[in-house]
Amino acid sequence: MTDKVKRRLFGTDGIRGTANTAPMTPEMALKLGQAAGLLFTRGNHRHRVIIGKDTRLSGYMLEPALTAGFISAGMNVTLAGPLPTPAIAMLTRSLRLDLGVVISASHNPYEDNGIKLFGPDGNKLSDEMELEIEALMAQDLSDRLAPPAKLGRASRLVDAPGRYIEAAKSSLERGLRLDGLRIVLDCANGAAYKVAPAALFELGAEVIPLGVSPDGFNINREAGSTAPRQLCEAVLEHGADIGIALDGDADRVILADEQGEIIDGDQILGLIARDMHAQRRLTGDGIVATVMSNLGLERFLASLGLRLHRTKVGDRYVAEAMREMGINLGGEQSGHVILSDFATTGDGLVAALQVLAVLVRSGKRASEACRVFAPLPQLLRNVRYAGASPLGLPHIKSAIATAEERLGNTGRVLIRPSGTEPLIRVMAEGEDSGLINEIVIGLCETIAQATEHAA
């Protein structure tokens, strides 16, 4: 269905764009609330939706618009305030709600915002369901909205942070504590700025917090998982055992070892996979990751007798594949790690806790425990474009084919448009780092020139 019908609003992770500019406007949010509210009104019970957000200024604009839309569709609205995306997914399921909504643009700067939806099971909506919502939004819904006596109400869930903190802590095995660990924690001035430090502190760790003073503008600004330099510096400055960097909505995590060296999502996946496999807690025949994950991870898993199942980029596709194959671990190199025994979507805090558990049980330093494989040389660059994607141009296709021929069986080339920004992502990996650099730089220049000529 999604191959035949082009989605206008939804990308790989909900709807996203510049705040107060189409499509990310109050008008769109109102219509979305009405359409999603009508679609998820099934049965005779009082229907309920929970809305959470990150710390962007524009959240104050979109939250009331969405609330009005749901109320006009006859749904009761529960407002959770700033909370991580996985917290909203968890609350949607545990409170037996009909729908969960997160207002966030994840790792993007404050100027952007987004809206993503979770079904009653706590999973992100399928492509088909999003298309149904888009179709409803294009219609005149005035004759289908609730009459005055059937309008919904809005209330605030005051204990939402505490519920999530307890859920995250319960992902650790009973009796395991973090006493004696000194942890630098960068919350990117985002949604986890209160709950993540509290959870680690309650488990016994000494927490050195960064990025916990949101002002509406500083989310992800030189902070968090996409800008980990301050994390690495702080780990060295404070002599910490490990550093943890979350992104704006805390559904992804990147680590730094005690030497201030980055540990990416692939290494985290490899470490957790090995640990779960050793404890016979890993279900299925391996793990799920995307086409971006390093070949080194695939080879490492093979050495354990495990498979790496790849999907297209997007943690929603990873989660879908995990459910289909009965696998309970998956994620992305960028730091989305899904542990379906505990969460339905990527959860940066829960993933970090699994790594900390390994450190506590093994007594090893992070630099030793968290580097489980030698990654193949891999380079990723982004090329921004305006208008139509240049990837369909014949000379671009020819350049990509030539690059693939040069690598042969020793590596791979992956070129794809971003699902959330007007970017072409150019990636190559293989045995020869010099060749990889040459290929990526050359392809980026070719794509950039085509974009300039088109402009």
N, C-alpha and C positions, 0 to 999 in steps of 0.2 A: 504493500500500500504506500509506504513512504517513498519507494522508488518512483512511483507514478505521480504522486502529488507532492509538490514542493512546499515545504513549510515556510511561512512568511515571518513568523514571530519566534518560534522555538528553535534554539540551536542545540548543541550537544549537552548543555547544562541549563535548561530553562530559557527564559527570555532575558536578554541582556543588552544594554546600550547606555549612552550618555544620559544622565539624569535630566529630566524635564525637556528632553528632546525625543521625538518619535524614534522608536516606539515606547521609550521608557517614560511615559507621561501619566499623570493622574487619570486622565480619560481612559487610557488603555487599562490601567490597574482596576478601575471601576468595572469596565466591561469584562475583564478577566474574572473578577470576583463573581459577577453575575453568571457568566457562562459556566465556570467551574462549579459554582454552587448549584446550578440547575442540573448539571451532568451528574453530580454526586448526591443528589437528593433521590434516594431510593428507599422505598419502604415507608412506614408510617411513624417511625420514631422521630424525635426532635434531632435534626441533623446539626453536627458541630464541626468546626474547623479551628485549628490553632495556627496563629501567625507569629513567627519569630523573625528577627532581623539581626544585622550586624550593626556597626556603629557609624555608618555614613550619615551625613546630614540629610540626604534625600530620603532616608528611611522615614523621617517624620512626614514627608509628603505622600509616599506610596502606601504606608500602613493605613492611614484613615481612608484612603480611596479604596483599597482592597476590602477593608472592613465594611464600608458602605455597600459595596457590590455584593458581598456575601449576605449581609443583613437583608438587602432588598430581594435576594433570592430565597429568603426564609431560613437562613442558617444562623445558628448561634456562633459567635466568634469568641475565642479565647486568645487573649494577647499575652505572649510570653516575654516580650521585650528582647534585649540583646542576648542571644544564645547561639552556640554553635549549630551548624546545620545538622550534625548527627543527633543533637539533643532534640530537635524538632521531630526528626524521623522517629526517634525512640518514643517521645511523648504521644505522637499520633497513634502509634500502635498500642502503647501501654494504657492510654486513656480511652481506647476504643473509639477514636474519633473517625470521622468520615474523610477528612482531608487535612494535610499539613502543608503550610506555606512558609518558605524562607525568603526574606527580602535581602539579597546579598549579591554582590558581583565578585565574591570569592577573593582572589588574589589581585584583582584589578584596582587601579587608583580610585580615590574617593569620588571623582567626577562621574564614574560609572555606577550603575546599579543593576540589579537583576531580580528575577522572581523565579523560583523553582518550586515544584509541587510534588507532594508525596501522597500516595494512596493510603487507604486504611491499614494496609499491611506494612507501612513504613518504607515502602520501596518507591523510587522515582517512577513517574508515569512513563508508560511506553510511548514510542513514537506515534502509534495509532491513536492512543488516548489524547495526546497533545494535538493531533490533527482534528479530532472531534471537538476539542475546545476551541481551536481556531475557527472551525466552521460555525460554531455557535456565536462566536464573537462577531462574525461578519453578518449576522442576522439581526433583525429588529426583535428584541426580546421583551418589549414592553408588555405584551399581552400574556407573558408566561411568568412574570415576576409575582412575588407574594402579595396578597391583599393586605390591607392595613392590620388586620387582626393576626396575620401569620408572619409578620416581620420578625427577624431574629433579634437577639440582644448581644451586647458585648460585655465581657468581663475580663479581669486580669488574673492570671495564675501566679500567685505570689511565691509559691514554693517550687516553681519550675527549675531554678538553678540547683537547689538542693536535691531534687529528684535526679537530675543528670549527674551531679557529682557522685551520688551513691551508686548509680548505674555504672559509671566509669570505674569506680573503685572496686566494684564487684567483679570486674573482668580479671582481676588478679586472683591467683589461687589463695584459698583461705589461709590466713596466718602469715602471708608474705608481707614484709614491711620494707620501706625504703630508708630506714634509719641509717645515718652515716653517709648517705649520698648527698653531695653538693651539686645542685642542678641549676644551670642558667636556663631560664624559660622566657622565650620571646613570643608574646601573644599578638604581635603585629598591630597593636592598638585596635584589635578587632573583637569579634564576638566572644572569645574565650577569656577576655581580660580579667574576669573575676573567677570563673569556675575552674580554670586550669590551675592557677596558683593554689587555690583552696584545696583541690583534690590532692595535689602532690604534697602540700604541707600536712594535710590530715593523715597521709600515709607515712609520715615521718621524715620526709626529705627536708634538707635545707634549700630553700628556693631563693634564687636571685632573679627577680622579675625584670623583664624589659618589655616595652610596648604595652604597658597597662594603664596608659593615660589618654584614652581616646578623646578627641575634641570635635569629631565630625569630619575632619579634614585629613587627619594623619594616618588613617588606616593603610597599612602596607607601605607607608612611605619610608624607604630605606630601613625596612624592618620585616620580620617574618620570613617564611620559608622561601620566598622568591628573592630576598635580599639579605642573606645570612651573614654578611660581613661583621656586623656588630655583635652577633651571637658568637662567632669565632673569637673575636677580640675579647669579649667578656669572659669566655671560658678560660682563656689564658690569663687574663688579669686577675680573676678570682680563684684560680687553681681548681676549677670545677672538675667533677668527674665526667660530666657530659653536658651538652647543650641541646635544647629542644626548641625548634622554631615552628610555630603554627602559621597558617595563612589567615586571611581576614575572616573567614567563616569557620576555621578550625577543622576542616574536613581533610586536610593534608598536613604532613609533618616532614621536616628535614632535621637531621641530627648533626651535631659536631662532636668529635671525640675529645679526649682530654688534651690533645695536641692542637686543637683548633682546626682539625681537618674535617671536611664535609662528608657525611654519610647519607647517600641519596636513597630514594625509594626502592631501587632495585636491591641494594644491600640490605635494607630493612626487611624486604620480602624474603630474601634468601635466609637471613638469620632466623626470622620467625618460622619459616617453612621447616628449616632443619630442626628447630626446637620442638615444634608441634609433631613432626614426623618421629622424632626420638621418643616422644611421650605417647605416641599412637593416638594423637588427637587430630591429625590431618585426615580429612575425608576425601574420597575420590582418589585419582591417580596422580595428582600434582596440584598446581596452582594456576590461576588465571592472571594474565597481565596483557598489556597492549603491544602493538607493533613497535612501540618506542623502546621497550625494555631491552637491555643489553644482551648480546649473545653470550656474554660471560655468565649471566644468570642462568640462561638456558642450559649451558654446559655444566654448571654447578649442580643444578637440579638433577640432570641426567646422571651425575655421579652418585646421587643418592637413590637412584631408581625412580625418580619423579619426572613428570612431564610439565612443560610450560605451554599452556594453551593461550594463544594470542587472539585478541579482539581488536577492533578499531579503537581509536583513542576516545576516551570518555569513561569515567568510572561507572556510569549507568550501564554501559555495555559489558563491562567487567562483571558487574553484579548480576546482570541477566544470564551471562554464561555460567557463572558460579551456580546459580539456581538450577539451570538446565542440566548441569553435569554433576550436581551433588557435591561440589567443592566448597570448602569453608574458608579459604584464604585466597585473596587476589588483590590486585592494585596496579598502580602506575609508578613509573620512574619518578614522576613529579612529587610523589609522596602521598597520594591517595592509597590508603591501605584499608581493605575491607576484611574484617574478621566477622563472618556472618554468625558465629556463635554468640556474638555480643551486640552487633549492630548491623543495620541493613544497608548502610552507606559508608563511605570513607570517614574514619574518625581518628584525627591526629592524636588526641590524648590517649585513647585506648591503644592505638598502635605503639605509642611511646612507652606506655606502661608494660607492654609485652616485652619490649627491648630491655627496659629496666629490670624486669623479672629475671631475664637471662643473666644480666650483670650481677644481680644479687646472688643467684643460685651458683653461678660459676666462680664468682670472686675475681673475674678477669677485668682488666681495664677495657674501656670502650674501644680503643685503637686495636686491641687484640681480638675482642669478641665480635665486633661489628663489621669486620672486613672479611666476608666469607668467600669471596671470589675475586679474581683479578679481571676487571672489566676490559673488554676490547676497546681500542681507541674509537671514540664516538664523538661526533661534532654536530651540534644543532645550531642553526642560525635562522632568524626570522627576517622576512622581507615584507615591508608594509606596502599595500597597494590601494588604489582608489578605483571605484567602478567595478567592472567585471573581473573575475579571476583570470590571470594570464595563463593559467596552466593548460588551457585548451589550444593555445597557439602551436602551430606545427613545429616551429623551430625550438620551442621550449620542450616539446615532447621528444624531439630529436636529441637535444642536449642531455635529457634525462636518460634516454636509451644508451647514448654513448658512455655516460658515467657508469651505468650498470655493466656495460661490456668491459670497461676497464677494471672493475672490481672482480668480475667473474664469480667464482665460487668462494672467494676469500672474504666477502663482506656483502653489504646491501646498501641500497639507496632508498630513502623514503621521503617523498615530497607530498605534502598535504596542506589544504587550507585550514586555518584555525576555525573552530566552531563557535568561537566567542568574540573574535576580533578580526579586522580586515588584514590578516597576516598570512603569508605563505611560509610554512615551516619546512626547512630544508635540513635533512639529517642524512648522515652516512656513517657507517662503521665498518671496520675491517681490521686486518692484521697490520697494515702499513699506515701509521699515523700521518706520514707526509702525504701520501696519496689521498687520504681522507680529507685533510685540510685543503688540498688542491681542488678536489672535486666539489666540496661544499662552497668554497669561495667562488669558484668558477660558475656554479649554478646560481648562486645568489646574484652575482653580477649580471648574468644573462637575464634573470627574472626581473631585476631592478631596471635594466635598460628597457625591457619590453613594457614595463609599467610606465616609465617616463615617456616613451613614445606614444602610448595610449592616451596619456594625459594631455 
